[in-house]
Amino acid sequence: MTSTTPSATTSPRSATAKAPRAKNSTSSARSLSPLTIQVGRVAPRAPSPDPEIARLRAEIESLETKLALYRRREQLDLEYSDALSVDELRKRIAPIVQTVCAEFSLPLDAFWSRARTNDRAIPRHIARYLARTLLFPEPTVAKLGQAFNCDHGTILNSVHVVEDQCSINPTFAARVQKLRTALSVHS
């Protein structure tokens, strides 16, 4: 009586079928990252023992949330500002221009002239800066440029010039803040 064990009766086909599977599964596990083996799902990360890494992860999540909110606000602002015509925008910047001209004792026709002297350029920079920062919904830079009869790059340059001067010169910063306060009270 011959006794056959299951290993002795295995067919050559089943033995060869198991060997390549084992070989393929180990080679694919080596070539793929652990995250792709989990069928497209990313496993939640275990809390890091390092508090600095945990702090950085929390900061990244906070920044991502702020970025999403900023993008949504920017989208809404663009929808509102696109509906704003240049003439309507000029009416909205008129009080800003008048307040700045009064502060610098500059006539309106001198403000709108093409002269590039400091006594005219600085009030223009401040008016453009205030229009860019105070108006809500925030108009596009291109529309502000049209309203001020200049290029959009000039608006951006004015914003940078005023911000730089405010960080360097406290007297200038106080004057800009005084104008900002006066305009926000009237708005």
C-alpha positions as CSV (number, residue, x, y, z in Angstrom):
1,M,0.0,0.0,0.0
2,T,1.5,3.2,-1.1
3,S,0.7,6.2,0.8
4,T,0.7,9.5,-1.0
5,T,1.1,12.7,0.8
6,P,-0.4,16.0,-0.5
7,S,3.1,17.2,-1.3
8,A,3.8,14.2,-3.4
9,T,0.6,14.6,-5.4
10,T,1.1,18.2,-6.3
11,S,1.1,18.7,-10.0
12,P,3.9,20.4,-11.7
13,R,1.5,23.1,-12.8
14,S,0.5,24.2,-9.3
15,A,4.2,24.2,-8.2
16,T,5.2,26.4,-11.1
17,A,2.2,28.6,-10.6
18,K,3.0,29.3,-7.0
19,A,6.7,30.1,-7.6
20,P,6.2,33.0,-10.0
21,R,3.5,34.5,-7.8
22,A,5.8,34.5,-4.9
23,K,8.6,35.9,-7.0
24,N,6.4,38.6,-8.5
25,S,4.9,39.7,-5.2
26,T,8.3,40.2,-3.6
27,S,9.8,42.0,-6.6
28,S,6.8,44.3,-6.9
29,A,6.9,45.1,-3.2
30,R,10.5,46.1,-3.6
31,S,9.9,48.3,-6.6
32,L,6.8,50.1,-5.3
33,S,6.6,52.4,-2.3
34,P,4.6,51.3,0.7
35,L,1.9,53.8,0.0
36,T,1.1,52.4,-3.5
37,I,0.7,48.9,-2.2
38,Q,-2.2,50.0,-0.1
39,V,-4.5,50.2,-3.1
40,G,-4.3,53.9,-3.7
41,R,-5.1,54.9,-0.2
42,V,-2.6,56.9,1.9
43,A,-2.4,55.6,5.4
44,P,-2.6,58.2,8.1
45,R,0.7,59.1,9.5
46,A,1.5,58.1,13.0
47,P,2.1,61.0,15.3
48,S,5.7,61.9,15.2
49,P,7.6,61.6,18.5
50,D,9.5,64.8,17.5
51,P,7.4,67.9,18.6
52,E,9.1,70.1,16.0
53,I,7.8,67.9,13.2
54,A,4.3,67.9,14.8
55,R,4.4,71.7,15.0
56,L,5.5,72.0,11.4
57,R,2.7,69.7,10.2
58,A,0.1,71.7,12.1
59,E,1.5,74.9,10.6
60,I,1.3,73.4,7.1
61,E,-2.3,72.5,7.7
62,S,-3.1,76.0,8.9
63,L,-1.4,77.5,5.9
64,E,-3.2,75.3,3.5
65,T,-6.5,76.3,5.1
66,K,-5.6,80.0,4.9
67,L,-4.6,79.5,1.3
68,A,-7.9,77.9,0.4
69,L,-9.8,80.8,2.1
70,Y,-7.6,83.4,0.3
71,R,-8.2,81.8,-3.1
72,R,-11.9,81.7,-2.5
73,R,-11.9,85.4,-1.4
74,E,-9.8,86.3,-4.4
75,Q,-12.3,84.5,-6.7
76,L,-15.2,86.4,-5.1
77,D,-13.4,89.7,-5.3
78,L,-12.7,89.1,-9.0
79,E,-16.3,88.4,-9.6
80,Y,-17.4,91.6,-7.9
81,S,-14.6,93.8,-9.3
82,D,-15.2,92.7,-12.9
83,A,-18.7,94.1,-12.6
84,L,-17.2,97.5,-11.6
85,S,-16.7,99.8,-14.5
86,V,-13.8,102.2,-14.7
87,D,-16.1,105.2,-14.3
88,E,-17.6,103.8,-11.1
89,L,-14.1,103.0,-9.8
90,R,-13.1,106.6,-10.5
91,K,-16.0,107.8,-8.4
92,R,-14.8,105.5,-5.6
93,I,-11.2,106.7,-5.7
94,A,-12.2,110.4,-5.8
95,P,-12.4,110.8,-2.0
96,I,-9.0,109.1,-1.7
97,V,-7.5,111.5,-4.2
98,Q,-9.1,114.5,-2.6
99,T,-8.0,113.6,0.9
100,V,-4.4,112.9,-0.2
101,C,-4.3,116.2,-2.2
102,A,-5.6,118.1,0.9
103,E,-3.0,116.5,3.1
104,F,-0.2,117.4,0.7
105,S,-1.7,120.8,-0.3
106,L,-1.7,119.7,-3.9
107,P,-4.2,121.0,-6.4
108,L,-6.2,118.2,-8.2
109,D,-5.0,119.3,-11.6
110,A,-1.4,118.9,-10.4
111,F,-2.2,115.5,-9.0
112,W,-3.5,114.3,-12.4
113,S,-0.7,116.0,-14.4
114,R,2.1,113.9,-16.0
115,A,4.8,115.7,-14.0
116,R,7.2,113.4,-12.2
117,T,8.5,115.6,-9.4
118,N,8.5,114.4,-5.8
119,D,5.9,116.9,-4.7
120,R,3.5,115.2,-7.1
121,A,4.8,111.7,-7.3
122,I,4.6,110.9,-3.6
123,P,0.9,111.9,-3.2
124,R,0.2,109.8,-6.3
125,H,2.0,106.8,-4.8
126,I,0.1,107.2,-1.6
127,A,-3.3,107.6,-3.3
128,R,-2.7,104.5,-5.4
129,Y,-1.6,102.5,-2.3
130,L,-4.6,103.6,-0.4
131,A,-6.9,102.7,-3.3
132,R,-5.3,99.3,-3.6
133,T,-5.5,98.6,0.2
134,L,-8.8,100.3,1.3
135,L,-11.3,99.6,-1.5
136,F,-13.5,96.6,-1.1
137,P,-14.2,94.6,-3.1
138,E,-10.6,95.0,-4.1
139,P,-10.5,96.1,-7.8
140,T,-8.0,94.4,-10.1
141,V,-4.7,96.2,-10.6
142,A,-5.5,96.6,-14.3
143,K,-8.8,98.5,-13.5
144,L,-7.0,100.6,-10.9
145,G,-4.4,101.5,-13.5
146,Q,-7.2,102.6,-15.9
147,A,-8.8,104.6,-13.2
148,F,-5.6,106.4,-12.4
149,N,-4.6,106.7,-16.1
150,C,-1.5,104.6,-15.7
151,D,-0.3,101.0,-16.2
152,H,-1.0,98.2,-13.8
153,G,2.7,98.0,-13.1
154,T,2.7,101.6,-11.9
155,I,0.0,100.6,-9.3
156,L,2.1,97.8,-8.1
157,N,5.2,100.0,-8.0
158,S,3.3,102.6,-5.9
159,V,2.3,99.9,-3.4
160,H,5.9,98.7,-3.0
161,V,7.3,102.3,-2.8
162,V,4.8,103.2,0.0
163,E,5.4,100.0,1.9
164,D,9.1,100.4,1.7
165,Q,9.0,104.0,2.8
166,C,6.7,103.1,5.7
167,S,9.2,100.5,6.9
168,I,12.1,103.0,6.7
169,N,10.6,106.4,7.6
170,P,8.3,106.6,10.7
171,T,7.1,110.1,9.9
172,F,6.0,108.9,6.4
173,A,4.3,105.9,8.0
174,A,2.4,108.1,10.5
175,R,1.3,110.3,7.6
176,V,0.0,107.4,5.6
177,Q,-1.7,106.0,8.7
178,K,-3.4,109.3,9.4
179,L,-4.7,109.3,5.8
180,R,-5.9,105.7,6.2
181,T,-7.7,106.5,9.4
182,A,-9.3,109.6,7.9
183,L,-10.5,107.6,4.8
184,S,-11.8,104.6,6.9
185,V,-13.9,107.0,9.0
186,H,-15.5,108.5,5.9
187,S,-16.2,105.2,4.2
